[in-house]
Amino acid sequence: MESRIAVLETKVSSLERNNSEDEATVQNQLTDIYARLRNVERSIWLATGGVIAVGAIATFFGWNILKALGA
C-alpha cells in the first residue's frame, strides 16, 4: 500500500511540475500576444491619421481648384 502511495506522490509531483512549466509558457505567450496587439493598434492609429491627413490635403487642394475654376 505504501509503495502505491509513493508512486502516486511521484506522479502528482511530476504533474504539478509540468503544470507550473505550462503555466509559465502560457504567461510568456500571452505577454508576446499583448505586445503584438499593441503594435497592431499603434499601426492602425498611424494609418488612420495618415488617411485623415491625406484626405485633408486632397480636400484643401480640390477646394482651391474648384474655386479657381469657378472664378
N, C-alpha and C positions, 0 to 999 in steps of 0.2 A: 504494500500500500504506500509506503513512504517513497519507494522508487517512482511510483506513478506521480506522486505529488512533486517530486523533484523534477521529473520530466516536464510536467505541466508548468512549473515555475520557470524552467528554462525556456519553454516555448513562449510563455507570456512575456518574459523579459525581452525575448527576441522580437516579438510583435510590437512591444512598446518602443523599442529602439527604432524599428523600421517606421513606425508611426511618427515618431518625432523627426526622423530624417525626411519623411514625405511631407510633413507639415512645414519644415524649413524650406524644402524645394518649392512647395506651393506658394509660400510667402515671397520667395525670391521672384517667382514667375509673376505674381500679382504686382510686385514693385516694378518689374520691367513693363508690364502691360500698362500700368498707370503712367509711366514715363512716356511711352509711345503715344498714349491718348493725349497727354499734354502737348506733345509735338504736333499731333494732328490738329488739335484745337487751335494752337498758335498759327499753324499754316492756314487753316480755314479763316481765321480773323484777318490775317495778312492778305489773303486772296480777296476777301470781301472788301477790305479797304482799298485794294488796288482797283477792283471793278468800280467802286464808287468814285475814285479819283479819275479814272479814265472816262467814266460817264459824265462827270462834271466838266472835264476839259472838252469833251466832244459836244456837250450842250452849249458851253460858252462859245466855242468857235462856230458851231452851227447857227446859233442865235445871231452872232455877228455877221455871218454870211447872209442870212435871211434879211437882216436889217440893211445890209449893203445892196442887196438885190431889190429891195422894196423902195429904196430911195431914189 
